[in-house]
Amino acid sequence: MADRRTRRDRHALDEDGMVVCNPRDREAVHRAEQGDIPTAERLEDVTCRKCLDRLTPEQRRAMRG
């Protein structure tokens, strides 16, 4: 079954390279590395509501860099 979404959320990665909204899912990390999960380098580019809610103030400052 093909993925028909035209716009996908951009996720944040923590300092360990894990997806912030699902940090225990090793498969999500692999998919992010392969480009199947879009990730953002800056806080302004993150569109995933769960990632934004779970970012700590320190992570937010680091992403604003």
Residue pairs with C-beta under 8 A, 6 or more apart in sequence:
8 37
8 38
9 38
9 47
9 48
9 49
9 51
10 38
10 39
10 40
10 45
10 46
10 47
10 48
11 19
11 20
11 21
11 32
11 37
11 38
11 39
11 40
11 46
11 48
11 51
12 19
12 20
12 21
12 39
12 40
12 43
12 46
12 48
12 51
12 52
12 55
12 59
12 63
13 19
13 20
13 32
13 39
14 20
14 23
14 59
15 59
15 62
16 23
17 29
17 32
17 33
18 24
18 28
18 29
19 25
19 28
19 29
19 32
19 37
19 39
19 51
20 48
20 50
20 51
20 54
20 55
20 59
21 48
21 50
21 51
21 54
22 28
22 50
28 37
31 37
32 39
40 46
40 47
40 63
41 63
42 63
42 64
42 65
43 55
43 60
43 63
43 64
44 64
46 52
46 55
46 63
55 63
